[in-house]
Amino acid sequence: MLFHLDFRIEYGATMSQQDLFATWSREAEAALGAKQAGVVVDLWKVAGERRVIAIVDVDSHDTLDEISLTLPIMVEMGQHVTIDVSALRRYEDFAGSVTKLLQS
């Protein structure tokens, strides 16, 4: 199952920028490891924003939930992270469905 994840990261007034970078470094290590393992299809950092976009391929909604709750950035500062999630459908599958609907 493919999902589009849009992470928006803020940080509290008591957290220094260095602390944010330390957490983000741990997150980057985990994210790049997940990419090597094939769970993360691709990752992008939005220029000029504290925002990361990921496409992930997991076997279930439950797996997505477990992964997102245990990411370093969520464990360390989850109250300051918002994740917008969209389930994705391969366009080829959609096109096939449209063709079938057209024929019926």
Disulfide bonds with the S-S distance in Angstrom:
none
